[in-house]
Amino acid sequence: MLRISTTYPLANKLLKTWGKYVIQQGRSILAKQNSSKDGLYRKMKYVIQSKMNRNLKGRFTGGSTLPQLSFVHPAYGEFVDQGVRGTNPSKDDYVANGKYSFRKGKKSIKVKGNSSLAAWAEKRGLNKWAVAKAVHQRGIKRSLFFTKPFERRYAKYIALYHKAVADDIANNISNQIRKQIKAQSNV
């Protein structure tokens, strides 16, 4: 009886490569927009989750589930990535075409006195209410720091990921067959 007990080494390696690429490109985009000193630049990371298979008693049974790649950044990173349309966006160059808005009808966001925006303003010695009002009126220009690199290579990496998973399973099956043949020849 063959058991698939692989830990998917090729798939893990590919996901690690893709995660590094997206983070590096995202940081590059933020640096070009002079946002590199911001906490978003430093707090961007990727996580590869690979759970080991267990039986009902909690013991390891060998192998693991397919590895999954997740990207982590602070909550306001989505607003910076997608942009926020302000109530009066015609001023300056802050017209955001993103999916967030301070107007009704789109996904609405609120600026509270103890939000990450307020903490950012206080850290720099700025009046948090003035900063909140400016963001409310002008909005936030979208940067697509995460969306661009992620979508740029998505199709390529998904195809490579499926091939890597198939290769890992095939390697595991051939190793299992080799072990069985060797055990039978020793008998």
N, C-alpha and C positions, 0 to 999 in steps of 0.2 A: 504494500500500500504506500503510495506516494503522499507526502505531506508538504504543502508549500509553507516554508518557514523562513522565507527571505526577510531581510531587513531593508531591502530596496536601496542598495548602496549607489547605483547609477542614478536613480531618481533623486535621491538626497543630494548628490553632487550637482545635478542639473538645477535643482531648486535653489541651492546655495549660490550658484553662478547667477541665476536670474535675479535673486534677491539683492545681491551685491550690485548688479547692473542698475536696477531701478533706484536703489538708494544713492548710488554714486551720481547718476544722471539727475535725480531730484535735487541733490545738494548742489550740483553744478548750476542748475537753473536758479535756485535760490541765491547762490553767490553772485550770479550775473545781475540779479535784481537787488543787490545790496541787502539781502536778508540773511546773510551768513552768520551774523552775530546773534540772531534771534534764536530762541530756544527750540524752534521747529527744526532748524538745521542740525542741531546736536541730538535731538530726541528721536529722529527718524531711525527706524530699525526694522529688520525683518526677523520673523520667527518661523522655524520649521518644526512642525508638530508631527511626531511619529510615535503613536502609542503602541506599546507591546501587547500582544494578544495574551489574555488571561482566561483561565477557566472559571467556573462558578465559585470555587473556593479562593480565588485570587492568586493562584499560582501561575507563573509564566508557562505558556504552552509552546513557545517558539514563534518566531516571526513577528510581524507587526502589521498594523493597518497601513494603508497607503499614506505616505508623507504629505502634509499639507503646508502650504506657504501662506503666511499672514504678514501684512505690513502694519506697523504700529507707529503712530505719531500723535501728538496732542490733539484734543478735540477741535481746536480752532484751525487746525491744518486743513480741514475740509473747506472752511470758509475761504482760506487763502488760496486753495487749489481751485475751487469753483467760482469764487467771487460772490459779492453781495451787492445787490442793486440798492442804492440809497433812495431817500425820498425826493432828493433834488440832485440827480446825477449829472445834470448838464454842466455844472461847474467843473473847472479843471479838466482832467482827463480820467475821471474815475468811473466812467460808465462801465458797469459790470454786466456781462451777458450771462451770468451764472444762474443757477436754479434757486438761489436764496435771495430774499428781498425783505425790506422792512414794510412793504405794502401788503395788503390783504390779497389773497388769491394765490400767491406762491407760498412756498415754505417760508413761514415767517420766523424771524429770530428776534430775541430780545436782548438788550444790553442792560445788565444788572450792575449795581454798584460793587459787587464782590466777584465779578466775572474775571476771566483770564485777561480780558482787555483792560480792566481796571488795574489788575496787578501789574500788567506790562507798563501802563502809564505811570503808576506810582514808583515803579522801579527806576524809571528814567526821570523822575522829578516833575512829571507833567500833571496837570489837573485832569483827573480821571473823567470828570463830567464833560469837560471841553473835548477831550479825545472821543468820548462816547457820542457826543453830539456831532462831531465832524464825521465820524464813521457812519452815523445814522443818516446824515445828509448826503455825503458824497458816495458812500459805499466803499467796497474794497475791490480793487482791480484784481481780476483773476489771473493766476500765474500758471496754472496747470503743471505745477512742479512734480506732481505724482502721476497725473493722468497721462501726460505725453509719453514719458518713458515706459509706463506700464502697457499702454495700448500699442506703442511702437513695435514691441517684440512679443506681444501676447500670442498671436497665432503661431509664430515660429516656436516659441518655448512650449506651448501646449502640445504641438506635434512631437517635439523632441521628448517631452515628458512621457507621453504615451509609449513611444518607442523604448525609452529607458525602463519603464515599468515592465513592458513585455520582455525585454532582454533580461531583466532581473529575475523574472519568473522562469524564463527558459534556462538561465544559468542554474537556478535552484533545482529545477527538475532534472537537468543533466547531472548535477552533483548528487542528487538523491539516487538516481539510477546507477551512477558510478559506485556509490557506497554499497548498494544492494548487490551489484555484480561482484564487488570485492569481498563482501561478506559470504556470498554463496561459493566463491572459488576457494575460500579459506576452510570451508566445511568439509 
